[in-house]
Amino acid sequence: MAGGTCSGPGPTTSRPAKSFDDTRAERDLNAAQQNADRADAAAGVAIEFAYATVEEAEYAVLRAILVRMNADELAAGAQP
């Protein structure tokens, strides 16, 4: 080792280290996939809620029909 220089190839690794851009891209991909998973889940909940709301509306319509029929029967019986 003359003149303070090192000889030899230096440290070796079995694979190259990830670059900053590769690490950022991997993190961005993971975040995007997690966001997509959450959006899918939220859409599923919204669809279930919509189905429940439609079902509730159907029951309200049926109840209104029955109540109207009852009122009409009472009105018909009350006429002289």
A tleap script that builds the chain and sets N, CA, C and O, in Angstrom:
source leaprc.protein.ff14SB
mol = sequence {
  NMET ALA GLY GLY THR CYS SER GLY PRO GLY
  PRO THR THR SER ARG PRO ALA LYS SER PHE
  ASP ASP THR ARG ALA GLU ARG ASP LEU ASN
  ALA ALA GLN GLN ASN ALA ASP ARG ALA ASP
  ALA ALA ALA GLY VAL ALA ILE GLU PHE ALA
  TYR ALA THR VAL GLU GLU ALA GLU TYR ALA
  VAL LEU ARG ALA ILE LEU VAL ARG MET ASN
  ALA ASP GLU LEU ALA ALA GLY ALA GLN CPRO
}
set mol.1.N position { 0.837 -1.162 0.000 }
set mol.1.CA position { 0.000 0.000 0.000 }
set mol.1.C position { 0.889 1.234 0.000 }
set mol.1.O position { 1.245 1.762 1.054 }
set mol.2.N position { 1.220 1.657 -1.127 }
set mol.2.CA position { 2.092 2.814 -1.247 }
set mol.2.C position { 1.278 4.042 -1.557 }
set mol.2.O position { 0.366 3.982 -2.381 }
set mol.3.N position { 1.574 5.128 -0.938 }
set mol.3.CA position { 0.912 6.388 -1.210 }
set mol.3.C position { -0.511 6.471 -0.690 }
set mol.3.O position { -1.266 7.343 -1.121 }
set mol.4.N position { -0.899 5.595 0.219 }
set mol.4.CA position { -2.210 5.671 0.838 }
set mol.4.C position { -3.346 5.195 -0.036 }
set mol.4.O position { -4.505 5.501 0.247 }
set mol.5.N position { -3.054 4.462 -1.081 }
set mol.5.CA position { -4.127 3.949 -1.932 }
set mol.5.C position { -4.420 2.519 -1.553 }
set mol.5.O position { -3.531 1.801 -1.096 }
set mol.6.N position { -5.614 2.111 -1.731 }
set mol.6.CA position { -6.028 0.744 -1.417 }
set mol.6.C position { -5.894 -0.092 -2.674 }
set mol.6.O position { -6.138 0.372 -3.788 }
set mol.7.N position { -5.510 -1.297 -2.468 }
set mol.7.CA position { -5.491 -2.210 -3.600 }
set mol.7.C position { -6.586 -3.234 -3.411 }
set mol.7.O position { -6.978 -3.524 -2.281 }
set mol.8.N position { -7.067 -3.768 -4.468 }
set mol.8.CA position { -8.115 -4.781 -4.386 }
set mol.8.C position { -9.438 -4.221 -4.879 }
set mol.8.O position { -9.611 -3.014 -5.046 }
set mol.9.N position { -10.358 -5.138 -5.105 }
set mol.9.CA position { -11.624 -4.734 -5.707 }
set mol.9.C position { -12.577 -4.037 -4.738 }
set mol.9.O position { -13.522 -3.394 -5.195 }
set mol.10.N position { -12.379 -4.131 -3.455 }
set mol.10.CA position { -13.296 -3.526 -2.500 }
set mol.10.C position { -14.407 -4.497 -2.136 }
set mol.10.O position { -14.378 -5.655 -2.553 }
set mol.11.N position { -15.379 -4.042 -1.370 }
set mol.11.CA position { -16.449 -4.943 -0.918 }
set mol.11.C position { -17.325 -5.377 -2.092 }
set mol.11.O position { -17.591 -4.606 -3.014 }
set mol.12.N position { -17.756 -6.606 -2.029 }
set mol.12.CA position { -18.649 -7.129 -3.064 }
set mol.12.C position { -19.948 -7.576 -2.418 }
set mol.12.O position { -19.971 -7.969 -1.251 }
set mol.13.N position { -21.014 -7.514 -3.174 }
set mol.13.CA position { -22.320 -7.988 -2.711 }
set mol.13.C position { -22.871 -8.934 -3.758 }
set mol.13.O position { -22.489 -8.887 -4.927 }
set mol.14.N position { -23.773 -9.791 -3.319 }
set mol.14.CA position { -24.347 -10.756 -4.246 }
set mol.14.C position { -25.359 -10.097 -5.180 }
set mol.14.O position { -25.636 -10.626 -6.257 }
set mol.15.N position { -25.912 -8.959 -4.788 }
set mol.15.CA position { -26.839 -8.233 -5.653 }
set mol.15.C position { -26.623 -6.744 -5.434 }
set mol.15.O position { -26.202 -6.324 -4.356 }
set mol.16.N position { -26.903 -5.973 -6.425 }
set mol.16.CA position { -26.697 -4.536 -6.272 }
set mol.16.C position { -27.724 -3.930 -5.319 }
set mol.16.O position { -28.860 -4.398 -5.252 }
set mol.17.N position { -27.338 -2.913 -4.598 }
set mol.17.CA position { -28.261 -2.243 -3.686 }
set mol.17.C position { -29.335 -1.530 -4.495 }
set mol.17.O position { -29.087 -1.075 -5.611 }
set mol.18.N position { -30.530 -1.438 -3.922 }
set mol.18.CA position { -31.613 -0.739 -4.598 }
set mol.18.C position { -31.289 0.748 -4.659 }
set mol.18.O position { -30.750 1.329 -3.716 }
set mol.19.N position { -31.623 1.326 -5.757 }
set mol.19.CA position { -31.432 2.765 -5.877 }
set mol.19.C position { -32.558 3.476 -5.137 }
set mol.19.O position { -33.582 2.875 -4.814 }
set mol.20.N position { -32.359 4.726 -4.882 }
set mol.20.CA position { -33.381 5.534 -4.219 }
set mol.20.C position { -34.667 5.543 -5.034 }
set mol.20.O position { -35.760 5.425 -4.482 }
set mol.21.N position { -34.532 5.682 -6.350 }
set mol.21.CA position { -35.711 5.702 -7.219 }
set mol.21.C position { -36.454 4.375 -7.192 }
set mol.21.O position { -37.685 4.358 -7.210 }
set mol.22.N position { -35.720 3.252 -7.149 }
set mol.22.CA position { -36.375 1.936 -7.074 }
set mol.22.C position { -37.129 1.787 -5.763 }
set mol.22.O position { -38.249 1.276 -5.739 }
set mol.23.N position { -36.521 2.230 -4.681 }
set mol.23.CA position { -37.168 2.135 -3.374 }
set mol.23.C position { -38.421 3.004 -3.340 }
set mol.23.O position { -39.462 2.584 -2.834 }
set mol.24.N position { -38.314 4.218 -3.881 }
set mol.24.CA position { -39.476 5.115 -3.917 }
set mol.24.C position { -40.578 4.528 -4.785 }
set mol.24.O position { -41.749 4.586 -4.409 }
set mol.25.N position { -40.233 3.968 -5.932 }
set mol.25.CA position { -41.233 3.379 -6.827 }
set mol.25.C position { -41.932 2.196 -6.154 }
set mol.25.O position { -43.144 2.030 -6.293 }
set mol.26.N position { -41.183 1.385 -5.436 }
set mol.26.CA position { -41.769 0.243 -4.727 }
set mol.26.C position { -42.726 0.728 -3.638 }
set mol.26.O position { -43.812 0.176 -3.466 }
set mol.27.N position { -42.317 1.754 -2.912 }
set mol.27.CA position { -43.168 2.304 -1.853 }
set mol.27.C position { -44.426 2.920 -2.461 }
set mol.27.O position { -45.522 2.743 -1.927 }
set mol.28.N position { -44.279 3.640 -3.568 }
set mol.28.CA position { -45.437 4.237 -4.232 }
set mol.28.C position { -46.396 3.168 -4.740 }
set mol.28.O position { -47.613 3.325 -4.641 }
set mol.29.N position { -45.853 2.085 -5.282 }
set mol.29.CA position { -46.687 0.987 -5.758 }
set mol.29.C position { -47.465 0.363 -4.605 }
set mol.29.O position { -48.664 0.113 -4.728 }
set mol.30.N position { -46.794 0.113 -3.495 }
set mol.30.CA position { -47.470 -0.469 -2.327 }
set mol.30.C position { -48.573 0.452 -1.820 }
set mol.30.O position { -49.663 -0.008 -1.480 }
set mol.31.N position { -48.291 1.750 -1.767 }
set mol.31.CA position { -49.303 2.703 -1.307 }
set mol.31.C position { -50.487 2.730 -2.266 }
set mol.31.O position { -51.636 2.781 -1.827 }
set mol.32.N position { -50.223 2.696 -3.565 }
set mol.32.CA position { -51.307 2.705 -4.551 }
set mol.32.C position { -52.162 1.444 -4.441 }
set mol.32.O position { -53.385 1.510 -4.559 }
set mol.33.N position { -51.526 0.305 -4.217 }
set mol.33.CA position { -52.280 -0.940 -4.067 }
set mol.33.C position { -53.132 -0.914 -2.802 }
set mol.33.O position { -54.271 -1.381 -2.814 }
set mol.34.N position { -52.595 -0.376 -1.719 }
set mol.34.CA position { -53.378 -0.272 -0.485 }
set mol.34.C position { -54.553 0.683 -0.669 }
set mol.34.O position { -55.650 0.416 -0.180 }
set mol.35.N position { -54.330 1.798 -1.372 }
set mol.35.CA position { -55.425 2.731 -1.647 }
set mol.35.C position { -56.502 2.067 -2.493 }
set mol.35.O position { -57.692 2.264 -2.248 }
set mol.36.N position { -56.095 1.284 -3.483 }
set mol.36.CA position { -57.065 0.576 -4.333 }
set mol.36.C position { -57.856 -0.442 -3.515 }
set mol.36.O position { -59.064 -0.584 -3.703 }
set mol.37.N position { -57.185 -1.149 -2.611 }
set mol.37.CA position { -57.876 -2.120 -1.749 }
set mol.37.C position { -58.917 -1.420 -0.874 }
set mol.37.O position { -60.037 -1.908 -0.719 }
set mol.38.N position { -58.539 -0.275 -0.305 }
set mol.38.CA position { -59.485 0.465 0.536 }
set mol.38.C position { -60.656 0.994 -0.292 }
set mol.38.O position { -61.797 0.988 0.168 }
set mol.39.N position { -60.373 1.451 -1.511 }
set mol.39.CA position { -61.444 1.945 -2.381 }
set mol.39.C position { -62.398 0.817 -2.759 }
set mol.39.O position { -63.612 1.017 -2.799 }
set mol.40.N position { -61.854 -0.370 -3.036 }
set mol.40.CA position { -62.697 -1.529 -3.342 }
set mol.40.C position { -63.600 -1.860 -2.154 }
set mol.40.O position { -64.792 -2.117 -2.326 }
set mol.41.N position { -63.032 -1.853 -0.964 }
set mol.41.CA position { -63.811 -2.163 0.239 }
set mol.41.C position { -64.897 -1.114 0.459 }
set mol.41.O position { -66.032 -1.457 0.791 }
set mol.42.N position { -64.558 0.160 0.276 }
set mol.42.CA position { -65.541 1.227 0.452 }
set mol.42.C position { -66.664 1.108 -0.573 }
set mol.42.O position { -67.827 1.348 -0.251 }
set mol.43.N position { -66.325 0.742 -1.791 }
set mol.43.CA position { -67.352 0.558 -2.822 }
set mol.43.C position { -68.286 -0.588 -2.444 }
set mol.43.O position { -69.499 -0.492 -2.634 }
set mol.44.N position { -67.729 -1.659 -1.916 }
set mol.44.CA position { -68.557 -2.786 -1.485 }
set mol.44.C position { -69.524 -2.385 -0.386 }
set mol.44.O position { -70.691 -2.776 -0.405 }
set mol.45.N position { -69.044 -1.614 0.563 }
set mol.45.CA position { -69.910 -1.141 1.646 }
set mol.45.C position { -71.002 -0.237 1.090 }
set mol.45.O position { -72.158 -0.334 1.502 }
set mol.46.N position { -70.643 0.642 0.157 }
set mol.46.CA position { -71.634 1.544 -0.434 }
set mol.46.C position { -72.708 0.766 -1.184 }
set mol.46.O position { -73.887 1.114 -1.121 }
set mol.47.N position { -72.306 -0.284 -1.889 }
set mol.47.CA position { -73.277 -1.101 -2.613 }
set mol.47.C position { -74.210 -1.816 -1.640 }
set mol.47.O position { -75.420 -1.856 -1.860 }
set mol.48.N position { -73.661 -2.378 -0.574 }
set mol.48.CA position { -74.500 -3.038 0.435 }
set mol.48.C position { -75.477 -2.043 1.056 }
set mol.48.O position { -76.643 -2.367 1.279 }
set mol.49.N position { -74.999 -0.835 1.332 }
set mol.49.CA position { -75.868 0.194 1.892 }
set mol.49.C position { -76.982 0.553 0.911 }
set mol.49.O position { -78.135 0.721 1.310 }
set mol.50.N position { -76.638 0.670 -0.366 }
set mol.50.CA position { -77.642 0.997 -1.383 }
set mol.50.C position { -78.705 -0.098 -1.465 }
set mol.50.O position { -79.897 0.199 -1.545 }
set mol.51.N position { -78.278 -1.360 -1.447 }
set mol.51.CA position { -79.244 -2.456 -1.475 }
set mol.51.C position { -80.176 -2.385 -0.267 }
set mol.51.O position { -81.388 -2.554 -0.399 }
set mol.52.N position { -79.605 -2.138 0.901 }
set mol.52.CA position { -80.421 -2.056 2.118 }
set mol.52.C position { -81.401 -0.889 2.025 }
set mol.52.O position { -82.544 -0.998 2.470 }
set mol.53.N position { -80.960 0.218 1.451 }
set mol.53.CA position { -81.825 1.389 1.304 }
set mol.53.C position { -82.981 1.099 0.341 }
set mol.53.O position { -84.122 1.481 0.602 }
set mol.54.N position { -82.687 0.432 -0.754 }
set mol.54.CA position { -83.745 0.069 -1.710 }
set mol.54.C position { -84.739 -0.883 -1.048 }
set mol.54.O position { -85.950 -0.736 -1.215 }
set mol.55.N position { -84.232 -1.849 -0.303 }
set mol.55.CA position { -85.118 -2.789 0.390 }
set mol.55.C position { -86.012 -2.052 1.383 }
set mol.55.O position { -87.205 -2.340 1.482 }
set mol.56.N position { -85.441 -1.112 2.108 }
set mol.56.CA position { -86.223 -0.321 3.064 }
set mol.56.C position { -87.287 0.497 2.332 }
set mol.56.O position { -88.405 0.634 2.829 }
set mol.57.N position { -86.961 1.033 1.177 }
set mol.57.CA position { -87.926 1.797 0.389 }
set mol.57.C position { -89.063 0.899 -0.088 }
set mol.57.O position { -90.220 1.320 -0.098 }
set mol.58.N position { -88.748 -0.328 -0.482 }
set mol.58.CA position { -89.796 -1.266 -0.902 }
set mol.58.C position { -90.764 -1.545 0.243 }
set mol.58.O position { -91.978 -1.581 0.042 }
set mol.59.N position { -90.220 -1.742 1.456 }
set mol.59.CA position { -91.093 -1.968 2.614 }
set mol.59.C position { -91.956 -0.741 2.888 }
set mol.59.O position { -93.126 -0.877 3.248 }
set mol.60.N position { -91.398 0.450 2.723 }
set mol.60.CA position { -92.159 1.674 2.957 }
set mol.60.C position { -93.307 1.789 1.960 }
set mol.60.O position { -94.405 2.204 2.329 }
set mol.61.N position { -93.067 1.427 0.706 }
set mol.61.CA position { -94.121 1.470 -0.311 }
set mol.61.C position { -95.222 0.468 0.039 }
set mol.61.O position { -96.406 0.800 -0.026 }
set mol.62.N position { -94.838 -0.750 0.407 }
set mol.62.CA position { -95.838 -1.758 0.770 }
set mol.62.C position { -96.657 -1.322 1.980 }
set mol.62.O position { -97.872 -1.516 2.021 }
set mol.63.N position { -95.983 -0.734 2.960 }
set mol.63.CA position { -96.701 -0.262 4.152 }
set mol.63.C position { -97.668 0.856 3.766 }
set mol.63.O position { -98.797 0.891 4.256 }
set mol.64.N position { -97.240 1.763 2.900 }
set mol.64.CA position { -98.111 2.858 2.461 }
set mol.64.C position { -99.342 2.313 1.742 }
set mol.64.O position { -100.448 2.820 1.927 }
set mol.65.N position { -99.151 1.289 0.930 }
set mol.65.CA position { -100.296 0.671 0.224 }
set mol.65.C position { -101.271 0.073 1.234 }
set mol.65.O position { -102.480 0.276 1.123 }
set mol.66.N position { -100.757 -0.660 2.212 }
set mol.66.CA position { -101.630 -1.274 3.220 }
set mol.66.C position { -102.360 -0.222 4.046 }
set mol.66.O position { -103.552 -0.364 4.321 }
set mol.67.N position { -101.659 0.818 4.438 }
set mol.67.CA position { -102.287 1.881 5.226 }
set mol.67.C position { -103.360 2.584 4.397 }
set mol.67.O position { -104.430 2.908 4.914 }
set mol.68.N position { -103.077 2.823 3.101 }
set mol.68.CA position { -104.065 3.465 2.226 }
set mol.68.C position { -105.288 2.573 2.062 }
set mol.68.O position { -106.417 3.061 2.090 }
set mol.69.N position { -105.073 1.260 1.890 }
set mol.69.CA position { -106.200 0.329 1.753 }
set mol.69.C position { -107.053 0.351 3.022 }
set mol.69.O position { -108.281 0.354 2.947 }
set mol.70.N position { -106.410 0.367 4.168 }
set mol.70.CA position { -107.134 0.408 5.436 }
set mol.70.C position { -107.939 1.702 5.546 }
set mol.70.O position { -109.100 1.678 5.955 }
set mol.71.N position { -107.332 2.818 5.185 }
set mol.71.CA position { -108.042 4.110 5.247 }
set mol.71.C position { -109.216 4.108 4.284 }
set mol.71.O position { -110.291 4.605 4.621 }
set mol.72.N position { -109.027 3.554 3.083 }
set mol.72.CA position { -110.122 3.494 2.106 }
set mol.72.C position { -111.278 2.618 2.618 }
set mol.72.O position { -112.446 2.960 2.432 }
set mol.73.N position { -110.955 1.508 3.252 }
set mol.73.CA position { -111.989 0.628 3.810 }
set mol.73.C position { -112.764 1.342 4.917 }
set mol.73.O position { -113.990 1.258 4.985 }
set mol.74.N position { -112.033 2.041 5.776 }
set mol.74.CA position { -112.706 2.785 6.855 }
set mol.74.C position { -113.596 3.883 6.278 }
set mol.74.O position { -114.705 4.119 6.757 }
set mol.75.N position { -113.090 4.548 5.242 }
set mol.75.CA position { -113.889 5.619 4.623 }
set mol.75.C position { -115.135 5.043 3.958 }
set mol.75.O position { -116.202 5.655 4.022 }
set mol.76.N position { -115.021 3.881 3.322 }
set mol.76.CA position { -116.172 3.250 2.673 }
set mol.76.C position { -117.201 2.812 3.709 }
set mol.76.O position { -118.401 2.885 3.446 }
set mol.77.N position { -116.768 2.370 4.852 }
set mol.77.CA position { -117.688 1.909 5.891 }
set mol.77.C position { -118.329 3.074 6.628 }
set mol.77.O position { -119.397 2.910 7.218 }
set mol.78.N position { -117.721 4.215 6.608 }
set mol.78.CA position { -118.237 5.373 7.331 }
set mol.78.C position { -119.259 6.126 6.506 }
set mol.78.O position { -119.955 6.988 7.043 }
set mol.79.N position { -119.377 5.831 5.212 }
set mol.79.CA position { -120.347 6.546 4.367 }
set mol.79.C position { -121.741 5.986 4.611 }
set mol.79.O position { -121.920 4.775 4.732 }
set mol.80.N position { -122.772 6.918 4.686 }
set mol.80.CA position { -124.183 6.479 4.931 }
set mol.80.C position { -124.831 5.832 3.737 }
set mol.80.O position { -125.991 5.427 3.808 }
savepdb mol mol.pdb
quit
